[in-house]
Amino acid sequence: MAAEPKIRRAEPGDAAALARLMAPPEVFANTLQLPYPGIELWVERLKNNKPNESPLVAAVDGQIVGCAGLHREIEVRRAHAAQLGITVDLAWQGQGIGRALMTALLDTADNWLGLLRIELQVFADNARAIKLYESCGFVQEAVLKSHGLRNGDYVDTLVMARLHPKPPRLRPEIQP
């Protein structure tokens, strides 16, 4: 990796950089989002961050090269789970940016949010992303046939999840 990314919370001022990051067809084609997201969309997303969202960006030399987030479930009986999304700038893929973002998200999920379950969906042919997820403890739970429309074709996605490797427990010295 050329330089260590600085991971921080995404802010409304990052909207133009995030729109640029998501613009290349090779990037948005690997998401389930619509192509060509405008700056206004990102301003609204970042301005209206809810307490159940944890948006992060990775910056190298001040340039945003990746983004990721946890979107905690709001249903009471699913409050232990969150959806994960991650995108890395095309020019920075394969240089540790995704791993740095995943490390930060999983630390937040495990040590600060007390989440038990992190879930994601990924196109079944996105081998690089699947390899990263598996190295972070995610396992495939299902194949959704013809789940996503990409470039005019219906393609399969995988449902993957990771359970907290060491769920929080009451420390022995505190137990009654």
KAFENRA-V301430 format. One line per field, one symbol per residue. ss: DSSP state (h for helix, s for strand, l for the rest). phi: phi as a letter, one per 30 degrees, with the letter a starting at -180 (. if undefined). Layout:
BEGIN
ss->???
phi->???
END
This chain:
BEGIN
ss->lllllssssllhhhhhhhhhhhhlhhhhllllllllllhhhhhhhhhlllllssssssssllsssssssssslllhhhllsssssssslhhhllllhhhhhhhhhhhhhhhlllllssssssslllhhhhhhhhhlllssssssssssssllssssssssssslllllllllllll
phi->.dbddccaddbeddedddddedddeddddccccddhddddedededdcecedcbdbbcbbhicdcabaacbddcdedbddbbccbabbeedcdicjdeddddedddddddcbcidcbcbabbedccddddddeddcjdbdcaccdhdbcbhibdbdbccbbbcedbeebddedcdd
END
